[in-house]
């Protein structure tokens, strides 16, 4: 019998993740950079910006003022100015965790994973705190770089009771070596962040891996009640509709809602658009340990 190889198994479990949209991106709750940014960020920047700049000039060693200015600039789509302000905050204190975390998220979003990992390592080595969100960020960067063992080791140390890291921890757990047993940790993470649409969406995915599609659908619906712009939850509901409820009409409705929210050319990993357009109907979604084992054995041969 072929030897079970952890890296091979990891590759195949990644394949099985593809048809579901994990919520790191995909929920508007992950867009925001600061909970104190108001509904009209352009007006808020115009109102607060001069005071923040003045305070940044008066307190030349304090990182908070340029960091706060950066959050408003990013929210107002002034990205270049935001990067300058954020870099100023980090130049003043490379251990200032809010600025380190925000910079790492920006690098992650641009696919600059090595730079993000280096930034986070340096901050952690220098004693930045709180460490949990920074370690979660480092694990995400390492996972994207394919450094899976170190990413898993970091994820195993994260506390699911820390609400700030719930979406990242859910993502790492579902991308990790054993998503089939992810529900308890994902449920704890969702309980720690009851207002997080991303955490609810990820719990729904864990429930699908556990073979509970109706419970999963309830979590996707909860994600949308928390954030109506959580695009990934619409996509995942379409998966449930098509593959488990055999309801093409509902699947089409949820898929179109996803398309309205997703960026142009956004992911369609399960080819729902094609299936719904040509009426090819539902097919089995392989989400069982047996499927992973069979595919892994085939690859090992």
JOWOJO-V212638 format. One line per field, one symbol per residue. ss: DSSP state (2 for helix, 1 for strand, 0 for the rest). psi: psi as a letter, one per 40 degrees, with the letter a starting at -180 (. if undefined). Layout:
ss = ???
psi = ???
This chain:
ss = 0000022222222222200000000002220000000000222222222222222222000022222222222220002222222222222200002222222222222000222222222222200000222222222222222002222222222000002222222222220000222022222222220000222222222222200022222222222222000022222222222220000222222222222220000000000222222200000000002222222222220
psi = hihhhdddddddddddddeihigdiehddedieheehadgddddddddddddddddddgeeheddddddddddddefgddddddddddddddheehdddddddddddddeegdddddddddddddefiiiddddddddddddddeegdddddddddeiheehddedddddddddeaegedfeddddddddddgeehdddddddddddddefgddddddddddddddgeegddddddddddddedefgddddddddddddddiiheiigdefddddddefeaiihhhfidddddddddddd.
